[in-house]
């Protein structure tokens, strides 16, 4: 059996009586309830909490922790507006933004990821249509020379934009596949 040490404290008589009533409600003695409060205070200390979360993360156990944030007025309205714009709940949007702050390469919201994939396909289609336009050889469909030159200068830029978007999509795909994304 572990050795116990006594804690002595002084509180006003009214608080002592209220604490005794609380202990009685819970069916424990005053000393037992006080010991429970001490253990809870130690376990909930910031240092202990960080150690517990770090150990859980190292063992690939991701505990669900609940945090409360209060926003007022314009900040709350802006949060709701941005979350709705992404078809997300406010809490989901906050979690996403927080992960973005905490991680090096967090995944973008899935809806935006899908929109970016559509954009990539559209860029490829535009580039293909422009290539077809400048490569037409029929006399009645000849493209004016200056327009043809401008389109030919635009094609490499379109390819670069498409490549950059695809690169972002690949990085985001990997981020979605990682644990905890």
N, C-alpha and C positions, 0 to 999 in steps of 0.2 A: 504494500500500500504506500502511495506517495505521501511524503510529508506535506502537511498543510501549514500555511501561515495565515494569521489573522489580519484582516484589514479593519481599521477603526476609522469611523467617520462620524461627523456630527451634522445633523440636518435639523431644521425647525420641527417642532412637535407635529405640526399640521402635515408636513411632508412625510414624517415617520408613519403617521396614522394612515395616510393615503397609500403608502408603500405596503404596509401590513395588509390593507384591504385588497390591493392588487395581488399580493402573494396568496392570500386566501382564495381569491377568484380563480387563480391558476392551480390551486391545490398543493402548493409547496410552502416551505417555511421562508421567512424573511431572508435568512442566511443563504438558502439555496437559490432564491431569486436573485439576490445580490451577486452570488458567485456566477450565475448564468450571465448576468449583465456584464461582469468583468470579462468572462471568456468571449462573449460576443464583441465587446469593444476591442479586444486584442485581435480577434480574427478579422474584424472589419477595418483594421487600421490600413492606411494606404500602402504601407510597406508589405504587410502580410498579403493584401489583396493582389499587389503586383507580383509577388513571389508565386502565389497560387495560380494566377493567370499565365505567367511565364512557364511554369512547370507543366500546366495543362497543354499549352501550345506546343511545348517541346515533345510531349508524349502523344501528339496528334489527337488530343481531345480538345475540341473547341467548345468551351463552356459558353452558354448564352448569358450574357450580362445585360442587365437593364440599366439604362441611363435616362435621366429626365432632363430635358432642356426646355426652358421657358422663353418664348419669343412674344413680343408685344407689337401691336400696331402694324406699322408698315412692314416690319421684318416678317411677321407672321403672314401677312397678305402676300408678300413677295414669295415666300416659301411655298404657299399653297398654289400660287400662279405658276411657278416654275415646275412644281411637281405635276400639276394637271397638264401642263404643256408637254410633259414626257409620259403621260398616261401612267403615272406612279402615285402611290400614296405619299403624303408628306413625310412620314417616317421612313419609307423606303428611299425617298430622294435624299433625306438627311444621311441615312446610312451609306448611300452611294457616295455622296460628297465627302463624307468623313473617310471612307476607304480610299478615295482618290487622294486625300491629304496624307493619309498614313502609309500608303503603298507607293512604290516607284512607278508601276504601270498597272493601274486598276482597269478593269473592263468598263467600257462605256455602257450606258443603259441599253438593254437588248433592242428596244424599238429603234434607237438611233443607229445601232449596229446594222439592223436590217435596212434602214433607209440609206446608209452608206453603201451597202451592197447593191441596192437598186441604182444609186448614183454611178457606181463603177460601170455597170452594164450600160447605162445611158451614155456615159462618156465614150465607151467603145462603139456604140451605135452611131453617135455623132461623127466620130473620127472615120468610121467606115463609110458613112454617107458622103462626107466631104471628099474622101479618097475616090469614091466612085464618081463624084461630080467632076473632079479635075481630070480624071482619066477617060472621060467620055471622048469618043473620037468622031461621032456622027456630026456632019457639017452643020445641021440645023440646031444642034445642042451645044455647039462650041462655047466654052466659057471664055469670057473676056480675059485677055492676057494679064492685066493688073489684078483682077479678082483671083485668077489662078495662082499668081505669085503670092498673094496674101494668104490664101488658103494653105498653100504649101508651107509657108512660114508658121502658120498656126498649128499644123499637124504635130510637130515635135513637142510643142507645149502641151497639147492635149494628151499626148502619150505620157509625158512627165507627170501631169496631174493624175492621170489614171494610175500610173505606177505608184505614186505616193499614197493614193487612197487605198490601193491594194495592199501596200506595205502596212498601213495602219490597220486594215482588216485582219491581216495575218497576225499582227501583234495582239490585237484584241481577241482573236480566236484563241490564241495561246493563253491569254489572261483568263478567259472564260473557263478554260479547262483546268486551271490551277485550283488547288484546294481552297475553299473559303471565298471564292470569287462571288 
